[in-house]
Amino acid sequence: MSITGDTGIGPVVVMIHGIASSSVTFHHLVPLLEATHRCITIDILGFGTSPAPEGATYTLREHAAALDRTIRSLTLREPFTLVGHSLGGLIAARYAATHPRELDRLVLVSSPIYLPPAMLGDPGDRATMGAYFSLYEYLRSNPVFTQRTAAALATIAPIKNVLELTERNWTPFMLSLHNAIESQTTLADLSRVRVPIDLVYGALDPFLAPSGLAMVQQLRQVRAHRVSGVGHLIRPKLAQAIARVIEQPPAPWGASNGE
């Protein structure tokens, strides 16, 4: 992974973005924090300025291992806050589960937390979860359609270059979608995390499964923050909500509430 930004002085906040994107994801968030925090942005494996190693399969394990190598290169002396957006949240959850002494807080933003439909008892939840998996299978199976659609959406995206999907990063996209998002173990990972977790999400986010969100919020170390009127991307309103969360003291261990 590549470190793309390191600015500000104070407690360290490491930020990792989601699929088919880059650290530009945090364009609106870093300026809100850099006066009081050291903000480090990292491009995840296969995207942005990070390498796409030959033979990589882009599982959560590989993404988290790449994140670990990058963080160790920083030689940080104190526990830090790890912020993950979308797929970055799933990677952050795996890292937090396997590196319990490195963090003082985990912040998941717009993270698509999915479960196999067969695990869900409610027929409506099963149908919703199944629809996500069907959509992602279609996107993976139709590269021309997916890349053209992404290019069209990129032209109207509110953050310049926030969506980047081309032939160059198609393999990291396709494999990350299948091996890290569709085949995720995030709920199990979060149950192993031993630091406070803040879950921040927009009320209009189309990629979030209500059943997954509900299960995560039942974990004792999770504090949820629902932001009205916003979707998946970190626009100014969502950035302000994330900054407020980071500036607050972490919730005591065992506390869980929603906003």
C-alpha positions in Angstrom: 0.0 0.0 0.0 1.1 3.6 -0.6 1.0 6.4 1.9 -0.5 9.4 0.0 -0.8 12.0 2.7 0.7 12.7 6.1 -0.3 16.1 7.5 -1.1 17.7 10.9 0.2 17.2 14.4 -1.5 15.4 17.3 -3.1 11.9 17.8 -2.7 9.8 14.7 -5.7 9.0 12.5 -5.0 6.5 9.7 -7.6 6.5 6.8 -8.1 3.8 4.2 -10.6 4.1 1.3 -12.9 1.7 -0.5 -13.1 -0.2 -3.7 -12.5 1.5 -7.1 -11.4 4.7 -5.3 -8.3 6.3 -3.7 -7.4 8.5 -0.8 -9.2 11.4 -2.5 -12.2 9.8 -0.6 -11.1 11.9 2.4 -10.9 15.2 0.6 -13.5 16.8 2.9 -12.4 15.0 6.1 -8.7 15.7 6.4 -9.1 19.5 6.6 -11.5 19.1 9.5 -9.0 17.2 11.6 -5.4 18.2 10.6 -5.4 21.2 13.1 -5.6 18.7 16.0 -4.6 15.3 14.6 -1.9 13.8 12.4 -3.9 12.5 9.4 -2.3 9.7 7.3 -4.1 8.5 4.2 -3.3 5.2 2.5 -4.2 3.8 -0.9 -5.3 0.2 -0.5 -3.7 -2.6 -2.4 -4.4 -2.5 -6.2 -6.0 1.0 -6.2 -4.8 4.6 -6.5 -1.0 4.8 -6.3 -0.6 1.4 -4.6 0.9 -1.6 -6.5 -1.1 -4.5 -7.9 1.1 -7.5 -7.3 1.0 -10.3 -9.8 -0.8 -13.2 -8.4 -2.6 -11.2 -5.7 -6.1 -12.5 -4.9 -7.3 -9.4 -2.9 -8.8 -11.3 0.1 -9.4 -9.4 3.3 -6.3 -11.3 4.6 -4.1 -9.9 1.8 -5.5 -6.4 2.1 -5.0 -6.4 5.9 -1.5 -7.8 5.6 -0.6 -5.0 3.1 -2.0 -2.5 5.5 0.0 -3.9 8.4 3.2 -3.6 6.4 2.5 0.0 5.6 1.6 0.9 9.1 4.7 -0.8 10.5 6.8 1.4 8.1 5.4 4.4 9.9 6.9 3.3 13.2 4.1 4.8 15.2 4.8 5.0 18.9 1.2 5.2 20.3 -2.1 3.5 19.5 -4.0 5.3 16.7 -7.4 5.7 15.3 -8.1 3.7 12.2 -10.8 4.9 9.8 -12.1 2.8 7.0 -14.6 3.8 4.3 -16.7 1.2 2.5 -14.4 -1.8 1.6 -11.7 0.1 3.7 -13.9 -0.5 6.7 -13.9 -4.3 6.1 -10.1 -4.2 5.8 -9.9 -2.1 8.9 -12.1 -4.5 10.9 -9.8 -7.4 9.9 -6.7 -5.5 10.9 -8.2 -4.4 14.2 -9.2 -8.0 15.0 -5.7 -9.3 14.4 -3.7 -6.3 15.9 -5.4 -5.7 19.2 -2.6 -3.5 20.7 -2.1 -1.1 17.7 -5.4 0.8 17.9 -7.3 3.0 20.4 -10.4 3.2 18.2 -11.9 1.8 15.0 -14.2 4.0 12.9 -16.2 2.3 10.1 -17.8 4.6 7.6 -20.4 3.5 5.0 -19.2 -0.1 5.4 -21.2 -2.8 3.5 -21.5 -5.5 6.1 -23.1 -8.5 4.5 -24.0 -12.1 5.6 -24.9 -15.1 3.4 -28.6 -15.0 2.7 -29.1 -18.5 4.1 -28.0 -17.2 7.6 -31.0 -14.7 7.7 -34.3 -15.8 9.1 -36.4 -13.0 7.8 -37.5 -13.5 4.1 -37.2 -9.8 3.4 -33.7 -9.7 4.7 -32.8 -12.8 2.7 -34.2 -11.2 -0.5 -32.3 -7.9 0.1 -29.0 -9.6 0.8 -29.5 -11.9 -2.2 -30.1 -8.9 -4.4 -26.7 -7.4 -3.4 -24.9 -10.6 -4.3 -26.7 -10.9 -7.6 -25.8 -7.3 -8.5 -22.1 -7.8 -7.6 -21.9 -11.1 -9.6 -23.4 -9.2 -12.6 -20.8 -6.4 -12.3 -17.9 -8.9 -12.1 -19.2 -10.8 -15.1 -19.7 -7.8 -17.3 -16.5 -5.7 -17.4 -17.3 -3.6 -20.3 -20.7 -2.6 -18.8 -19.2 -2.0 -15.4 -16.3 0.1 -16.6 -18.5 2.2 -18.8 -21.0 2.8 -16.0 -18.2 3.7 -13.6 -16.8 6.2 -16.1 -20.2 7.8 -16.6 -20.8 8.0 -12.8 -17.3 9.5 -12.3 -18.2 12.5 -14.5 -21.0 13.5 -12.1 -19.4 12.4 -8.8 -19.2 15.2 -6.3 -15.6 14.6 -5.5 -13.1 14.6 -8.4 -11.5 11.3 -9.1 -13.3 9.6 -6.3 -14.4 6.8 -8.6 -11.8 5.2 -10.8 -12.4 1.9 -12.5 -10.4 1.1 -15.7 -8.7 -1.8 -17.4 -5.7 -1.1 -15.2 -7.4 -1.8 -11.9 -10.1 -4.2 -13.2 -8.5 -7.3 -11.7 -8.1 -5.7 -8.2 -11.7 -4.5 -8.4 -13.2 -7.8 -9.5 -11.2 -9.9 -7.0 -11.7 -7.5 -4.1 -15.4 -7.5 -4.8 -15.6 -11.3 -4.8 -13.0 -12.2 -2.2 -13.3 -9.3 0.3 -16.8 -7.9 0.0 -19.0 -10.9 -1.1 -16.9 -13.4 0.9 -16.4 -11.2 3.9 -16.2 -12.3 7.6 -16.6 -8.8 9.0 -19.2 -9.6 11.6 -16.9 -12.2 13.1 -13.9 -9.9 12.8 -15.7 -7.1 14.7 -16.7 -9.5 17.5 -13.0 -10.0 18.1 -12.1 -6.3 18.2 -11.1 -5.1 21.7 -11.2 -1.4 21.2 -14.3 0.9 20.9 -15.9 0.8 17.4 -17.8 3.8 15.9 -20.1 2.9 13.0 -20.9 6.0 10.9 -23.3 5.8 8.0 -25.7 7.8 5.9 -29.4 7.2 6.0 -29.5 7.2 2.2 -26.6 4.9 1.5 -27.8 2.3 -1.0 -25.0 -0.2 -0.3 -25.8 -0.9 3.3 -27.9 -3.9 4.3 -30.2 -3.2 7.2 -29.8 -6.7 8.6 -26.0 -6.4 8.7 -26.1 -3.0 10.3 -28.5 -4.3 13.0 -26.3 -7.2 13.9 -23.2 -5.0 14.2 -25.0 -2.6 16.4 -25.8 -5.4 18.9 -22.0 -5.8 19.6 -21.3 -4.3 23.0 -18.3 -2.2 21.9 -20.1 -0.5 19.0 -21.5 3.0 19.0 -23.7 3.8 15.9 -24.1 7.2 14.3 -26.8 7.5 11.6 -26.4 10.7 9.5 -29.6 11.9 7.9 -29.7 13.1 4.3 -26.4 11.6 3.1 -25.4 8.6 1.0 -22.3 6.5 0.6 -19.6 9.1 -0.3 -17.9 11.3 2.3 -19.4 14.7 1.3 -19.1 17.7 3.7 -22.0 16.7 6.0 -20.8 13.2 6.5 -17.3 14.4 6.9 -18.4 16.7 9.7 -20.2 13.9 11.4 -17.0 11.7 11.2 -14.8 14.5 12.5 -17.2 15.0 15.5 -16.9 11.3 16.3 -13.1 11.3 16.2 -12.9 14.4 18.3 -15.1 12.8 21.0 -13.6 10.5 23.6 -14.2 6.8 22.6 -17.2 5.1 24.2 -16.4 3.2 27.4 -15.9 -0.5 26.8 -19.2 -2.3 26.7 -21.2 0.8 25.9 -23.5 0.7 22.8 -25.9 3.3 21.5 -27.2 4.8 18.4 -27.7 8.3 17.1 
